[in-house]
Amino acid sequence: MPAAIVPEVAVIRSLNTKNPLIRFGLLLIGLWFCQAPLVVAEESGPEFNFVEGPAWKEQDVVLPAYPDGRQYVEVPLQLAGSDLRMFIQEPSLAVGADGVTRYVLMLRSPSGTENLFYEGIRCTKKEWRSYAYGTSAGEWQALGDTPWQPIRDLGVERYRMTLYRYYLCDPISGPLSPRKALDRIRYGAPGTRE
């Protein structure tokens, strides 16, 4: 047998040994050789000094003055199977320091019944929350600490998807300024998105 092959044959023969201690020792040595390059690669990688920002926190919400029935802007609403009309009270439309777009919303049925809500949309998370509703006595009824809920394009609440998709939110920058949102409501939204 040529001399160059002898060490390899010795290693192969030692792997075929029936002695469990030798086999276990060879396994450990093999694992050690495999582990060493991984440690070197891990230690020589780039350093990241990632600093996590503060967790999002909603600002304290103060209910606006109860609307006097003026300064409403009709929001174009085309929901299949619905004759509902939607209005936003212009002075109430605002984007808070927490990034939430809040507004007074009036929904009017074909029979003339009006429902009034104070709501918020969180554009970055595609969520909504209701803070209060208007009573027949002409005052707000606060709803307390209601949870944020996903905006869905289902049922009676489809109007929120319309607000989110076309009028209040931008897919890249998040909430639109009140002026841009009102321009979209008055003059038309520039396209659709999911």
VOPA-957032 format. One record per residue (C-alpha): residue number from 0; residue in three letters; z negated, x negated, y. Coordinates in pm, whole numbers, plus 32768, in hexadecimal, padded with zeros to 4 digits. Layout:
N
+-----+------+------+------+------+
|  nr | rest |   zz |   xx |   yy |
+-----+------+------+------+------+
| NUM |  ALA |    Z |    X |    Y |
...
+-----+------+------+------+------+
***
This chain:
194
+-----+------+------+------+------+
|  nr | rest |   zz |   xx |   yy |
+-----+------+------+------+------+
|   0 |  MET | 8000 | 8000 | 8000 |
|   1 |  PRO | 8059 | 7F73 | 815A |
|   2 |  ALA | 7F30 | 7EF4 | 8228 |
|   3 |  ALA | 7F7E | 7FD6 | 8354 |
|   4 |  ILE | 7F42 | 8110 | 828A |
|   5 |  VAL | 7DF9 | 80AA | 81EE |
|   6 |  PRO | 7D0E | 811C | 830E |
|   7 |  GLU | 7DB2 | 8274 | 831C |
|   8 |  VAL | 7D90 | 829B | 81A5 |
|   9 |  ALA | 7C22 | 823C | 81BF |
|  10 |  VAL | 7BE8 | 834C | 82C4 |
|  11 |  ILE | 7CA1 | 8450 | 81F3 |
|  12 |  ARG | 7BDB | 83EE | 80BD |
|  13 |  SER | 7A93 | 8408 | 817D |
|  14 |  LEU | 7AF3 | 856B | 81ED |
|  15 |  ASN | 7B27 | 85C8 | 8082 |
|  16 |  THR | 79CF | 8548 | 8026 |
|  17 |  LYS | 78E0 | 8636 | 7F80 |
|  18 |  ASN | 77B9 | 85AA | 803F |
|  19 |  PRO | 775C | 86B7 | 813F |
|  20 |  LEU | 76AA | 85C1 | 8225 |
|  21 |  ILE | 77E3 | 84EC | 8250 |
|  22 |  ARG | 78B8 | 8622 | 8290 |
|  23 |  PHE | 77BD | 86A5 | 8390 |
|  24 |  GLY | 77AD | 8553 | 843E |
|  25 |  LEU | 7928 | 8541 | 8455 |
|  26 |  LEU | 7930 | 86A2 | 84E3 |
|  27 |  LEU | 7836 | 8645 | 85F2 |
|  28 |  ILE | 78F8 | 850B | 864C |
|  29 |  GLY | 7A39 | 85D8 | 8663 |
|  30 |  LEU | 7992 | 86D9 | 8745 |
|  31 |  TRP | 7905 | 85C7 | 8820 |
|  32 |  PHE | 7A60 | 8531 | 8850 |
|  33 |  CYS | 7AEE | 8687 | 88AB |
|  34 |  GLN | 79D5 | 86D1 | 89A0 |
|  35 |  ALA | 79E9 | 858F | 8A68 |
|  36 |  PRO | 7B39 | 85D5 | 8B16 |
|  37 |  LEU | 7AC3 | 8732 | 8B78 |
|  38 |  VAL | 7993 | 86A4 | 8C27 |
|  39 |  VAL | 7A68 | 85A8 | 8CE5 |
|  40 |  ALA | 7B5C | 86BB | 8D4F |
|  41 |  GLU | 7A40 | 879C | 8DC0 |
|  42 |  GLU | 7997 | 868D | 8E8B |
|  43 |  SER | 7AD7 | 861E | 8F36 |
|  44 |  GLY | 7B41 | 877C | 8FA7 |
|  45 |  PRO | 7B43 | 87F1 | 9111 |
|  46 |  GLU | 7A01 | 8859 | 91B8 |
|  47 |  PHE | 79E5 | 89B9 | 9241 |
|  48 |  ASN | 78E3 | 8A08 | 9349 |
|  49 |  PHE | 78FF | 8B81 | 9328 |
|  50 |  VAL | 7809 | 8C43 | 93F8 |
|  51 |  GLU | 77EE | 8DB2 | 93A5 |
|  52 |  GLY | 77E9 | 8E96 | 94D2 |
|  53 |  PRO | 76DD | 8F9A | 9508 |
|  54 |  ALA | 76F6 | 90D7 | 943A |
|  55 |  TRP | 779B | 91FA | 94EF |
|  56 |  LYS | 76A2 | 92E0 | 9594 |
|  57 |  GLU | 76F1 | 9427 | 963F |
|  58 |  GLN | 767D | 9445 | 97A4 |
|  59 |  ASP | 758D | 9556 | 980E |
|  60 |  VAL | 7655 | 9690 | 9851 |
|  61 |  VAL | 7609 | 9774 | 9975 |
|  62 |  LEU | 76A7 | 98CC | 996B |
|  63 |  PRO | 778E | 990D | 9A91 |
|  64 |  ALA | 7760 | 9A2C | 9B85 |
|  65 |  TYR | 77CD | 9B74 | 9AEB |
|  66 |  PRO | 793B | 9BB1 | 9B4D |
|  67 |  ASP | 7989 | 9CB0 | 9C5A |
|  68 |  GLY | 7AD1 | 9D18 | 9BB7 |
|  69 |  ARG | 7BAC | 9C41 | 9C98 |
|  70 |  GLN | 7C51 | 9AEC | 9C72 |
|  71 |  TYR | 7CC9 | 9B27 | 9B10 |
|  72 |  VAL | 7E06 | 9A7F | 9A95 |
|  73 |  GLU | 7EBA | 9B26 | 9973 |
|  74 |  VAL | 7EFB | 9A3B | 9851 |
|  75 |  PRO | 8045 | 9A7C | 97A0 |
|  76 |  LEU | 7FE2 | 9AF1 | 9647 |
|  77 |  GLN | 80DB | 9B4E | 953A |
|  78 |  LEU | 8021 | 9B9D | 93FC |
|  79 |  ALA | 80E1 | 9C56 | 92F1 |
|  80 |  GLY | 8050 | 9DAE | 92B9 |
|  81 |  SER | 7F71 | 9DA0 | 93EE |
|  82 |  ASP | 7F90 | 9E39 | 9549 |
|  83 |  LEU | 7E5B | 9D80 | 95C2 |
|  84 |  ARG | 7E6D | 9CEB | 9721 |
|  85 |  MET | 7DAA | 9BB2 | 977E |
|  86 |  PHE | 7D2F | 9B3E | 98D3 |
|  87 |  ILE | 7C6E | 9A0B | 994A |
|  88 |  GLN | 7B9F | 9A18 | 9A85 |
|  89 |  GLU | 7C2E | 98FB | 9B53 |
|  90 |  PRO | 7AEE | 9877 | 9BF9 |
|  91 |  SER | 7A39 | 9865 | 9AAB |
|  92 |  LEU | 7B34 | 977A | 9A06 |
|  93 |  ALA | 7A97 | 961E | 99FC |
|  94 |  VAL | 7A86 | 94E7 | 9923 |
|  95 |  GLY | 7922 | 9469 | 98FC |
|  96 |  ALA | 78AB | 9300 | 98EF |
|  97 |  ASP | 7891 | 9335 | 9776 |
|  98 |  GLY | 7A07 | 937D | 975D |
|  99 |  VAL | 79DE | 94F2 | 9716 |
| 100 |  THR | 7AC5 | 95E4 | 97CB |
| 101 |  ARG | 79FD | 9718 | 982C |
| 102 |  TYR | 7A81 | 9860 | 98B7 |
| 103 |  VAL | 7A3C | 99D0 | 98EC |
| 104 |  LEU | 7B2A | 9A96 | 9812 |
| 105 |  MET | 7B80 | 9C05 | 9825 |
| 106 |  LEU | 7C32 | 9CB4 | 9708 |
| 107 |  ARG | 7CCC | 9E07 | 9755 |
| 108 |  SER | 7D38 | 9EFA | 9647 |
| 109 |  PRO | 7E60 | 9FE9 | 9671 |
| 110 |  SER | 7D65 | A101 | 96B2 |
| 111 |  GLY | 7CD6 | A03E | 97D9 |
| 112 |  THR | 7B92 | 9FD0 | 9733 |
| 113 |  GLU | 7B29 | 9E7E | 97BA |
| 114 |  ASN | 7A50 | 9D7B | 970E |
| 115 |  LEU | 79CA | 9C54 | 97D0 |
| 116 |  PHE | 795F | 9B05 | 973E |
| 117 |  TYR | 78EF | 99B1 | 97B7 |
| 118 |  GLU | 7978 | 98B3 | 96C1 |
| 119 |  GLY | 79C7 | 9745 | 9692 |
| 120 |  ILE | 7AD3 | 9687 | 95D6 |
| 121 |  ARG | 7AA2 | 9523 | 9560 |
| 122 |  CYS | 7C08 | 94A1 | 9558 |
| 123 |  THR | 7BBD | 935B | 94A3 |
| 124 |  LYS | 7B28 | 9414 | 9379 |
| 125 |  LYS | 7BF3 | 9559 | 9389 |
| 126 |  GLU | 7AB2 | 9626 | 939E |
| 127 |  TRP | 7A32 | 9748 | 946E |
| 128 |  ARG | 78E3 | 97D5 | 94C9 |
| 129 |  SER | 7876 | 9915 | 9576 |
| 130 |  TYR | 7755 | 98FF | 966D |
| 131 |  ALA | 7737 | 9A65 | 96E7 |
| 132 |  TYR | 77DE | 9BB8 | 96F9 |
| 133 |  GLY | 77ED | 9CB7 | 9811 |
| 134 |  THR | 7723 | 9DF7 | 97F6 |
| 135 |  SER | 776D | 9F50 | 9881 |
| 136 |  ALA | 7654 | 9F13 | 997A |
| 137 |  GLY | 7728 | 9E04 | 9A1D |
| 138 |  GLU | 7661 | 9CD5 | 99AD |
| 139 |  TRP | 7675 | 9BBF | 98AC |
| 140 |  GLN | 75CA | 9BD8 | 975C |
| 141 |  ALA | 758D | 9A70 | 96EF |
| 142 |  LEU | 75CE | 9A26 | 957F |
| 143 |  GLY | 74E1 | 98FF | 955F |
| 144 |  ASP | 7535 | 97CC | 9495 |
| 145 |  THR | 7670 | 9844 | 93E6 |
| 146 |  PRO | 7720 | 9746 | 9304 |
| 147 |  TRP | 7872 | 96AA | 9349 |
| 148 |  GLN | 797C | 9749 | 926D |
| 149 |  PRO | 7ADC | 96DA | 920F |
| 150 |  ILE | 7BFA | 977B | 92CD |
| 151 |  ARG | 7CCD | 983F | 91D7 |
| 152 |  ASP | 7E16 | 98F3 | 91F9 |
| 153 |  LEU | 7D93 | 9A22 | 913D |
| 154 |  GLY | 7D34 | 9B86 | 918C |
| 155 |  VAL | 7CB6 | 9C07 | 92D7 |
| 156 |  GLU | 7C4B | 9AAD | 9349 |
| 157 |  ARG | 7DAE | 9A22 | 9352 |
| 158 |  TYR | 7D9F | 9A25 | 94CD |
| 159 |  ARG | 7CC6 | 98EA | 94C1 |
| 160 |  MET | 7DDA | 9832 | 940A |
| 161 |  THR | 7EC9 | 989A | 9520 |
| 162 |  LEU | 7DD8 | 9811 | 9628 |
| 163 |  TYR | 7DA6 | 96D0 | 9565 |
| 164 |  ARG | 7F10 | 9692 | 9509 |
| 165 |  TYR | 7FC7 | 96F0 | 9647 |
| 166 |  TYR | 7EE2 | 96FF | 9775 |
| 167 |  LEU | 7D9B | 963E | 976A |
| 168 |  CYS | 7DD0 | 950C | 968C |
| 169 |  ASP | 7EC1 | 93E8 | 9671 |
| 170 |  PRO | 7EF6 | 9345 | 951B |
| 171 |  ILE | 7ED7 | 91E4 | 95A8 |
| 172 |  SER | 7DED | 91F0 | 96D1 |
| 173 |  GLY | 7D08 | 9311 | 966B |
| 174 |  PRO | 7CA0 | 9419 | 9768 |
| 175 |  LEU | 7D8F | 9462 | 9885 |
| 176 |  SER | 7D0C | 9470 | 99E6 |
| 177 |  PRO | 7CCF | 95D3 | 9A65 |
| 178 |  ARG | 7DF8 | 95AF | 9B50 |
| 179 |  LYS | 7EE8 | 954A | 9A38 |
| 180 |  ALA | 7E62 | 965C | 9957 |
| 181 |  LEU | 7E92 | 9762 | 9A66 |
| 182 |  ASP | 7FF2 | 96E0 | 9AAB |
| 183 |  ARG | 8044 | 970A | 993A |
| 184 |  ILE | 7FB6 | 986A | 993C |
| 185 |  ARG | 807A | 98CC | 9A72 |
| 186 |  TYR | 81C2 | 9814 | 9A38 |
| 187 |  GLY | 81D7 | 97E0 | 98C0 |
| 188 |  ALA | 8165 | 96E4 | 97C0 |
| 189 |  PRO | 824E | 95C0 | 976A |
| 190 |  GLY | 826A | 95EA | 95F1 |
| 191 |  THR | 819B | 9620 | 94BD |
| 192 |  ARG | 80C1 | 9552 | 93D5 |
| 193 |  GLU | 7FEC | 9580 | 92A3 |
+-----+------+------+------+------+
***
